[in-house]
Amino acid sequence: MVLESVLALVAEQQKIRYSQKDTGLIRELVPATKSLSSHALIISGVRRCGKSTLLMQMMKLMQPDSLFFLNFESPQLYEFSLSDFSRLDNLIAQEGANTLFFDELQLVEGWEMYVRQKLDEGFKVIITGSNASLLSKELGTRLTGRHITQELFPFSFTEFLNIRNLLPSSESLKSYMLTGGFPEFVKNGDEEQLATLFEDVLIRDIVARYGIKDIKSLHRLAIYLLSNVGNRISATRLKQPLSIGATSTVLTWFSHLEFSYLVCFLPMFSQSTKAQLINPRKVYAIDLGLVNVISNNMTEDLGRKLENLVFLHLRRKYTELYYFDEKGECDFVALKNGSISAMVQVCYELTPDNLKREMNGLLQAMRYFDVKRATIVTFSNTDFIKEDDYEIEVVPAYKYLLLKQ
């Protein structure tokens, strides 16, 4: 790669950065910058959820003269390789930078070695990427633990209210369920943007990255998953109807789709790790706006979509999440450091017809884990239920989604 071309690109990106007056909504995620003197900060999340904007906000708060920024997703850098980092070092030296901001750095194979080198040299390093492999245990080994990882999601309900200047209510919740939280879509409502985003994730983050040949089958699988949020999914059962050759292929594609943040899979709780792997997992989408645009489901299925919103709310705070099923299902059990932090059932509308079923699944989980308080999230119901020593609060989603767990 020619040094002059990289230099021109850096100058162009710097010009764009300095010309941006409005850096957008300040996100709920607070970047962990206190350890930058010894650790790289890695922020990962789905495409177009606001990672680059977050970088711009961080750079605006720091000394401009000490920063070096480069977006590796630029077409001019498609051929960038590990050997080209030496040329980059020359540019960084010319800039006199001590803090490095790299957008989508995971596109360069072997980037971890370069980051480790820059940390050893005393640089502060902040990285963004659209693949969850940035959070993997393998990465921890290659960087020998010298990194802090954070995840950024599309706008939460609170952020959606702020950007739209709305108050929390059933009506604003309906709007959020329809629109979702991808920043640009929230601002302009152009459905073509979400359709393009979906294709970009499949082609650029999965097909190109992993060399997948059967693009049509992958496409069908992705649409199927987005059309079945909140349902239990089995690779074995999907193989034949989606015309995919082997169960192992479906499982591999599940992994790719999850690593790209397009969907998330929720395991069933079990004391046995093997049982967790065998039992069907429930699937959720990264965003409901994407579901509404891409799904081929002809019914609204508001109950499943509400469940998806609650999942995302919990997933922002917990990485150890399960559903529980033992003579009755409880939608979400969240653990932190081995202890129960939240137990939640989701029901769009509580009625005399479904109250016993919803209560039964939740109480089964409460007894199993010996938890005395739990929550049922609904669209608009409010109540408080006491059964023996167990207390269950019924909360409207527009209030629950504002809570800091």
HUJONOR-V141776 format. One record per residue. N is the residue number from 1. PHI is phi in radians with two decimals (* if undefined). Layout:
# HUJONOR-V141776
N_PHI ; N_PHI
This chain:
# HUJONOR-V141776
1_* ; 2_-1.39 ; 3_-1.01 ; 4_-1.08 ; 5_-1.20 ; 6_-1.18 ; 7_-1.05 ; 8_-1.12 ; 9_-1.12 ; 10_-1.03 ; 11_-1.08 ; 12_-1.11 ; 13_-1.18 ; 14_-1.13 ; 15_-1.08 ; 16_-1.09 ; 17_-1.07 ; 18_-1.25 ; 19_-1.39 ; 20_-1.39 ; 21_-1.48 ; 22_-1.74 ; 23_-1.70 ; 24_1.48 ; 25_-1.14 ; 26_-1.25 ; 27_-1.38 ; 28_-1.20 ; 29_-1.17 ; 30_-1.74 ; 31_-1.02 ; 32_-1.44 ; 33_-1.66 ; 34_-1.17 ; 35_-1.77 ; 36_-1.13 ; 37_-1.19 ; 38_-2.28 ; 39_-2.24 ; 40_-1.37 ; 41_-1.74 ; 42_-2.01 ; 43_-1.99 ; 44_-2.08 ; 45_3.00 ; 46_-1.08 ; 47_-0.92 ; 48_1.08 ; 49_-1.60 ; 50_1.99 ; 51_-1.14 ; 52_-1.12 ; 53_-1.11 ; 54_-1.07 ; 55_-1.04 ; 56_-1.06 ; 57_-1.10 ; 58_-1.14 ; 59_-1.15 ; 60_-1.14 ; 61_-1.48 ; 62_-1.89 ; 63_-1.11 ; 64_-1.02 ; 65_-1.25 ; 66_-1.79 ; 67_-1.90 ; 68_-2.31 ; 69_-2.15 ; 70_-2.60 ; 71_-1.70 ; 72_-1.41 ; 73_-1.54 ; 74_-1.10 ; 75_-0.96 ; 76_-1.14 ; 77_-1.88 ; 78_-1.05 ; 79_-1.67 ; 80_-1.10 ; 81_-2.30 ; 82_-1.01 ; 83_-1.17 ; 84_-1.33 ; 85_-1.11 ; 86_-1.12 ; 87_-1.17 ; 88_-1.09 ; 89_-1.01 ; 90_-1.08 ; 91_-1.16 ; 92_-1.08 ; 93_-1.13 ; 94_-1.08 ; 95_-1.32 ; 96_1.16 ; 97_-1.45 ; 98_-2.14 ; 99_-2.23 ; 100_-1.94 ; 101_-1.97 ; 102_-2.10 ; 103_-1.65 ; 104_1.00 ; 105_-1.17 ; 106_-1.14 ; 107_-1.22 ; 108_-1.70 ; 109_-1.13 ; 110_1.50 ; 111_-1.03 ; 112_-1.06 ; 113_-1.13 ; 114_-1.17 ; 115_-1.08 ; 116_-1.06 ; 117_-1.07 ; 118_-1.17 ; 119_-1.10 ; 120_-1.09 ; 121_-1.47 ; 122_1.66 ; 123_-1.38 ; 124_-1.62 ; 125_-2.27 ; 126_-2.15 ; 127_-2.23 ; 128_-2.10 ; 129_-2.86 ; 130_-1.84 ; 131_-2.44 ; 132_-1.22 ; 133_-1.09 ; 134_-1.17 ; 135_-1.85 ; 136_-1.26 ; 137_-1.13 ; 138_-1.05 ; 139_-1.10 ; 140_-1.03 ; 141_-1.23 ; 142_-1.22 ; 143_-1.72 ; 144_0.82 ; 145_1.34 ; 146_-1.61 ; 147_-2.66 ; 148_-2.07 ; 149_-1.98 ; 150_-2.40 ; 151_-2.02 ; 152_-1.97 ; 153_-1.96 ; 154_-0.98 ; 155_-0.86 ; 156_-1.29 ; 157_-1.05 ; 158_-1.07 ; 159_-1.16 ; 160_-1.05 ; 161_-1.07 ; 162_-1.14 ; 163_-1.24 ; 164_-1.62 ; 165_1.00 ; 166_-1.99 ; 167_-1.68 ; 168_-1.17 ; 169_-2.88 ; 170_-1.08 ; 171_-1.18 ; 172_-1.19 ; 173_-1.16 ; 174_-1.01 ; 175_-1.11 ; 176_-1.16 ; 177_-1.12 ; 178_-1.46 ; 179_-1.58 ; 180_1.34 ; 181_-2.23 ; 182_-1.17 ; 183_-0.88 ; 184_-1.15 ; 185_-1.20 ; 186_-1.05 ; 187_-1.37 ; 188_-2.10 ; 189_1.18 ; 190_-1.45 ; 191_-1.10 ; 192_-1.07 ; 193_-1.12 ; 194_-1.25 ; 195_-1.09 ; 196_-1.18 ; 197_-1.03 ; 198_-1.01 ; 199_-1.16 ; 200_-1.08 ; 201_-1.07 ; 202_-1.14 ; 203_-1.38 ; 204_-1.47 ; 205_-1.59 ; 206_-2.08 ; 207_-1.03 ; 208_-1.21 ; 209_-1.20 ; 210_-1.90 ; 211_1.13 ; 212_-1.35 ; 213_-1.64 ; 214_-1.51 ; 215_-1.18 ; 216_-1.09 ; 217_-1.17 ; 218_-1.07 ; 219_-1.07 ; 220_-1.09 ; 221_-1.12 ; 222_-1.08 ; 223_-1.13 ; 224_-1.02 ; 225_-1.12 ; 226_-1.19 ; 227_-1.53 ; 228_-2.28 ; 229_-1.05 ; 230_1.50 ; 231_-1.71 ; 232_-1.40 ; 233_-2.16 ; 234_-2.22 ; 235_-1.06 ; 236_-1.07 ; 237_-1.36 ; 238_-1.53 ; 239_-0.95 ; 240_-1.26 ; 241_-1.10 ; 242_-1.70 ; 243_0.97 ; 244_-1.86 ; 245_-1.02 ; 246_-2.43 ; 247_-1.04 ; 248_-1.09 ; 249_-1.16 ; 250_-1.06 ; 251_-1.09 ; 252_-1.12 ; 253_-1.19 ; 254_-0.91 ; 255_-1.08 ; 256_-1.10 ; 257_-1.15 ; 258_-1.28 ; 259_-1.11 ; 260_-1.47 ; 261_1.25 ; 262_-1.19 ; 263_-2.34 ; 264_-2.25 ; 265_-1.98 ; 266_-1.90 ; 267_-1.37 ; 268_-1.42 ; 269_-1.17 ; 270_-2.75 ; 271_-1.20 ; 272_-1.67 ; 273_-1.09 ; 274_-1.09 ; 275_-1.11 ; 276_-1.08 ; 277_-1.27 ; 278_-1.41 ; 279_-1.15 ; 280_-1.03 ; 281_-1.80 ; 282_-1.64 ; 283_-1.91 ; 284_-2.36 ; 285_-1.62 ; 286_-1.24 ; 287_-2.87 ; 288_-1.37 ; 289_-1.04 ; 290_-1.10 ; 291_-1.05 ; 292_-1.14 ; 293_-1.51 ; 294_-1.69 ; 295_-1.04 ; 296_-1.80 ; 297_-1.33 ; 298_-1.42 ; 299_-1.74 ; 300_-1.19 ; 301_0.83 ; 302_-1.12 ; 303_-1.10 ; 304_-1.18 ; 305_-1.19 ; 306_-1.12 ; 307_-1.04 ; 308_-1.09 ; 309_-1.09 ; 310_-1.16 ; 311_-1.00 ; 312_-1.09 ; 313_-1.06 ; 314_-1.27 ; 315_-1.14 ; 316_-1.11 ; 317_-1.92 ; 318_-2.25 ; 319_-1.75 ; 320_-1.82 ; 321_-2.18 ; 322_-2.51 ; 323_-1.81 ; 324_-2.13 ; 325_-2.53 ; 326_-2.59 ; 327_1.10 ; 328_2.56 ; 329_-1.71 ; 330_-1.97 ; 331_-1.11 ; 332_-2.46 ; 333_-2.17 ; 334_-1.87 ; 335_-2.01 ; 336_-2.46 ; 337_0.95 ; 338_1.45 ; 339_-1.99 ; 340_-1.21 ; 341_-1.85 ; 342_-2.71 ; 343_-2.36 ; 344_-2.38 ; 345_-1.94 ; 346_-2.07 ; 347_-2.53 ; 348_-0.98 ; 349_-2.53 ; 350_-1.41 ; 351_-2.32 ; 352_-1.00 ; 353_-1.32 ; 354_-1.95 ; 355_-1.04 ; 356_-1.09 ; 357_-1.13 ; 358_-1.14 ; 359_-1.17 ; 360_-1.06 ; 361_-1.09 ; 362_-1.21 ; 363_-1.15 ; 364_-1.02 ; 365_-1.19 ; 366_-1.11 ; 367_-1.22 ; 368_-1.06 ; 369_-1.66 ; 370_0.99 ; 371_-1.90 ; 372_-1.61 ; 373_-2.23 ; 374_-2.60 ; 375_-2.35 ; 376_-1.94 ; 377_-1.72 ; 378_-2.16 ; 379_-1.30 ; 380_-2.54 ; 381_-1.21 ; 382_-2.29 ; 383_-2.92 ; 384_-2.44 ; 385_-2.08 ; 386_-2.12 ; 387_-2.29 ; 388_0.97 ; 389_-1.65 ; 390_-1.79 ; 391_-2.07 ; 392_-2.21 ; 393_-1.71 ; 394_-1.70 ; 395_-2.22 ; 396_-1.14 ; 397_-1.04 ; 398_-1.16 ; 399_-1.62 ; 400_-1.10 ; 401_-1.24 ; 402_-1.62 ; 403_-1.30 ; 404_-1.61 ; 405_-1.09
